[in-house]
Amino acid sequence: MKKRHHHEDEAEINITPMLDVVFIMLIFFIVTTSFVKETGVDISRPSSSQAKEVSKGNILVAIKEDGAIWINKQEVEIRAVRSRVEKMHAENPEANAVIIADRGSRTGDLVEVMDQIKSAGVPGISIAAEKGER
């Protein structure tokens, strides 16, 4: 006599729709995340009543009070500023340079950095300041 096997329908959970939703949410969060660039050092910026916020992707260069120059969280010698800025400008040709100079930094350091950035071919240079009343 033959044994008859009664296969009961096994309940399976289809996770494909859930994976689709998770994947779409991941893409949404990646696209909507704004990446904030920082120089890697804390700077005490001067204040200005005429300061404007610039939201485009920019090349950030920081000058500390002791004259140290920082780009992309790395300290850079003045001679290397031009090559670093040229490389960053090649990656993002529409970017302008923003110099974040400490309020106690020397004007000579600021002028040297501006000269190096202009030599790198960056069309616009701005100096960062905090919005404040004077």
Order of alpha helices (4+ residues) and beta strands (2+ residues): alpha-beta-beta-beta-beta-alpha-beta-alpha-beta-beta
